[in-house]
Amino acid sequence: MGTKLYRVEDKYWGTALELYQLQRRLDTVLRADMNENGRDGYSVVSLYFDDLADSCLAEAAEGNNDRRKYRIRIYNHSLDVIKLEVKENRNNRIFKKAKRITAEELEKLADGRCIEDSSSAEDPAFLFNAAIRTRGLRPKVIVAYERKAYTYAPGNVRITFDRNVRASRRTDEFGRQGIAYDFLEDGDSVLEIKYDEFLPGFILQLMETGRLRQTAYSKYRLCRERYGAAVPGK
């Protein structure tokens, strides 16, 4: 089995104007993501899970070097493609295990029931099932936002602008049309840059504005805190 390739993930916060100006720069030189649903990008809606102790929330707040996130993700408010994902973070690097699941499997997991897996730690379904059985993994919050994404093949670079981050506690309505969301009071926009071993120099020059600020931004944590969730141990 090959060695896992953990990707670098850097996050930056800027004003809406700063991010818009930067996006206009990238429009001229980088390719837009193939998942786009229009010039403004596409919508991402994720159902985040946590255990009885809210371990994922605590790890995000503490900035632990070794942590996981459990989520189910759809695009453009459609159940045509449903992705089961376990995202691992280690020392500012990420590795994501993902697979497509059916609407029936989504319903089972959201109800705290296990689905068929391959008995391999590389299978996100196996990791979900283990967390359900041993830690009481359950849905906690829906996180939605609009994403504009760009890619560059050398270095496997992916740059995303996420805007209008919003939350819903109605986890039972995940995947339905017309969900009522609550917007965040602050921090509803973020720039993320992901790459493998290197970031090409011309992209570094394009990204240089002198005003962007690196951040440990966590959509999951902010959306949980939107509803008063307390960080365990604090």
Wavefront OBJ file of the C-alpha trace (Angstrom):
o trace
v 0.000 0.000 0.000
v 1.355 3.435 -0.951
v 2.142 6.189 1.506
v -0.677 8.617 2.170
v -0.165 11.964 0.485
v -1.277 14.658 2.897
v -2.000 17.951 1.131
v -1.171 21.393 2.439
v -4.262 23.431 3.345
v -3.872 27.138 4.077
v -6.846 29.334 4.971
v -7.058 33.119 4.739
v -9.573 35.718 5.814
v -10.132 38.987 3.991
v -12.875 41.511 3.383
v -15.481 40.813 0.723
v -13.841 43.431 -1.501
v -10.351 41.955 -1.091
v -11.544 38.467 -1.964
v -13.534 39.744 -4.935
v -10.500 41.589 -6.339
v -8.327 38.511 -5.877
v -10.899 36.333 -7.603
v -10.877 38.667 -10.618
v -7.107 38.136 -10.887
v -7.448 34.373 -10.876
v -10.197 34.495 -13.495
v -7.631 35.530 -16.098
v -5.089 32.732 -15.571
v -6.610 29.686 -13.846
v -9.239 27.167 -14.862
v -12.536 27.152 -13.021
v -13.570 23.936 -11.277
v -15.506 21.533 -13.491
v -18.311 21.308 -10.897
v -19.411 24.868 -11.557
v -23.114 25.469 -11.968
v -22.700 28.977 -13.389
v -20.310 31.916 -13.372
v -20.647 32.285 -9.608
v -19.589 28.704 -8.906
v -21.752 26.195 -7.048
v -23.425 25.521 -3.709
v -22.025 23.132 -1.120
v -24.189 21.707 1.666
v -22.650 19.446 4.326
v -24.135 17.480 7.189
v -21.524 17.363 9.960
v -21.397 14.609 12.574
v -19.840 14.501 16.033
v -19.777 12.070 18.935
v -21.445 12.245 22.334
v -18.469 14.154 23.772
v -18.326 16.623 20.851
v -14.735 15.545 20.273
v -14.549 17.024 16.752
v -15.706 20.402 18.051
v -13.136 20.350 20.851
v -10.321 19.333 18.505
v -11.193 22.112 16.044
v -11.250 24.701 18.829
v -7.957 23.521 20.295
v -6.259 23.258 16.900
v -5.132 19.685 17.537
v -2.516 18.503 15.049
v -4.214 15.128 14.600
v -7.992 15.212 14.154
v -10.881 14.059 11.958
v -14.096 15.508 10.590
v -17.065 13.361 9.611
v -19.526 14.719 7.052
v -21.908 13.970 4.195
v -21.843 16.453 1.326
v -24.097 17.355 -1.604
v -23.850 19.991 -4.314
v -26.333 22.541 -5.637
v -28.971 21.246 -3.184
v -29.301 18.008 -5.164
v -29.136 14.374 -4.035
v -27.817 13.264 -7.427
v -24.315 13.052 -5.940
v -23.951 12.283 -2.225
v -20.437 12.025 -0.821
v -19.448 10.431 2.453
v -16.221 12.010 3.698
v -13.758 11.639 6.548
v -11.203 14.445 6.530
v -7.985 13.969 8.485
v -5.833 16.914 9.579
v -2.204 16.540 10.579
v 0.150 19.469 11.106
v -1.626 21.794 8.666
v -1.911 18.994 6.090
v -5.048 17.165 5.085
v -6.058 13.794 3.687
v -9.638 13.129 2.655
v -11.278 9.727 2.315
v -14.448 9.969 0.244
v -16.955 7.771 -1.566
v -20.390 8.140 -3.092
v -23.336 6.748 -1.175
v -27.039 6.360 -1.894
v -29.931 8.348 -0.460
v -30.914 5.241 1.529
v -27.427 5.020 3.055
v -27.575 8.720 3.882
v -30.838 8.171 5.728
v -29.374 5.291 7.730
v -26.275 7.194 8.810
v -28.301 10.275 9.725
v -30.449 8.018 11.919
v -27.404 6.587 13.709
v -27.432 3.280 11.834
v -24.472 1.657 10.118
v -24.167 0.933 6.393
v -22.238 -1.710 4.485
v -18.472 -1.168 4.482
v -15.328 -2.878 3.216
v -13.761 -3.503 6.657
v -10.863 -1.260 5.628
v -9.651 1.837 7.453
v -9.358 3.482 4.033
v -13.141 3.234 3.618
v -14.967 6.260 5.089
v -18.023 4.056 5.673
v -15.917 1.801 7.920
v -14.748 4.832 9.931
v -18.305 6.170 10.218
v -19.611 2.797 11.369
v -16.875 2.446 13.975
v -17.605 5.921 15.373
v -21.355 5.219 15.453
v -20.853 1.973 17.368
v -18.205 3.110 19.835
v -18.711 6.860 20.248
v -22.337 7.562 19.390
v -21.601 9.555 16.226
v -24.679 11.573 15.208
v -25.565 14.555 12.948
v -24.971 17.921 14.635
v -25.386 20.760 12.132
v -25.855 21.581 8.455
v -23.276 23.919 6.922
v -23.991 25.590 3.572
v -22.124 28.107 1.428
v -21.380 29.205 -2.147
v -18.020 28.185 -3.599
v -15.980 29.496 -6.496
v -13.049 27.192 -7.217
v -9.969 27.236 -9.433
v -7.502 24.479 -10.265
v -3.967 24.235 -11.606
v -2.614 20.766 -12.482
v 1.093 21.221 -11.573
v 1.232 20.815 -7.806
v -2.418 19.700 -7.828
v -3.398 23.212 -6.751
v -6.971 24.032 -5.781
v -8.038 27.527 -4.685
v -11.538 28.102 -3.338
v -13.517 31.166 -2.322
v -16.313 30.243 0.105
v -18.974 32.875 0.788
v -22.255 33.256 2.642
v -21.490 30.520 5.149
v -24.689 29.690 7.006
v -26.028 27.038 9.342
v -29.126 25.029 10.189
v -29.915 22.877 13.202
v -32.593 21.007 11.248
v -30.358 18.069 10.445
v -33.435 15.944 9.665
v -34.063 18.194 6.648
v -30.658 17.695 5.036
v -31.040 17.295 1.281
v -34.451 18.941 1.122
v -35.217 22.111 -0.784
v -36.107 25.307 1.072
v -34.232 24.726 4.320
v -34.218 27.823 6.554
v -30.646 28.852 7.375
v -29.125 31.223 9.909
v -26.238 33.391 8.744
v -23.087 33.869 10.763
v -22.563 37.236 12.372
v -18.871 37.306 11.407
v -16.471 35.256 9.321
v -18.852 34.197 6.548
v -16.137 34.248 3.836
v -12.838 32.384 3.581
v -10.146 31.659 0.997
v -8.582 28.188 0.996
v -5.472 27.092 -0.897
v -4.714 23.380 -1.180
v -1.726 21.802 -2.923
v 0.572 18.783 -2.754
v 4.292 19.470 -2.494
v 4.651 22.956 -3.935
v 2.744 26.091 -4.888
v 3.916 27.587 -8.223
v 5.613 30.960 -7.907
v 3.270 32.814 -10.251
v 0.304 31.790 -8.084
v 2.082 33.106 -4.998
v 2.518 36.423 -6.811
v -1.152 36.494 -7.800
v -2.213 35.811 -4.225
v -0.049 38.590 -2.774
v -2.249 41.469 -1.658
v -0.528 42.442 1.569
v -3.842 42.334 3.411
v -4.943 38.689 3.625
v -4.628 37.154 7.079
v -3.980 33.464 7.646
v -6.539 31.817 9.903
v -7.468 28.474 11.470
v -11.041 29.016 10.243
v -13.429 26.102 10.874
v -16.877 26.273 9.284
v -18.061 23.430 11.490
v -16.975 25.127 14.710
v -18.437 28.527 13.754
v -21.774 26.985 12.789
v -21.968 24.990 16.029
v -21.133 28.086 18.035
v -23.825 29.984 16.123
v -26.272 27.939 18.207
v -24.430 28.318 21.473
v -22.505 25.037 21.457
v -19.864 25.146 24.168
v -16.420 23.768 23.485
v -15.930 20.712 25.742
v -13.529 21.358 28.580
v -13.751 25.146 28.279
l 1 2 3 4 5 6 7 8 9 10 11 12 13 14 15 16 17 18 19 20 21 22 23 24 25 26 27 28 29 30 31 32 33 34 35 36 37 38 39 40 41 42 43 44 45 46 47 48 49 50 51 52 53 54 55 56 57 58 59 60 61 62 63 64 65 66 67 68 69 70 71 72 73 74 75 76 77 78 79 80 81 82 83 84 85 86 87 88 89 90 91 92 93 94 95 96 97 98 99 100 101 102 103 104 105 106 107 108 109 110 111 112 113 114 115 116 117 118 119 120 121 122 123 124 125 126 127 128 129 130 131 132 133 134 135 136 137 138 139 140 141 142 143 144 145 146 147 148 149 150 151 152 153 154 155 156 157 158 159 160 161 162 163 164 165 166 167 168 169 170 171 172 173 174 175 176 177 178 179 180 181 182 183 184 185 186 187 188 189 190 191 192 193 194 195 196 197 198 199 200 201 202 203 204 205 206 207 208 209 210 211 212 213 214 215 216 217 218 219 220 221 222 223 224 225 226 227 228 229 230 231 232 233 234
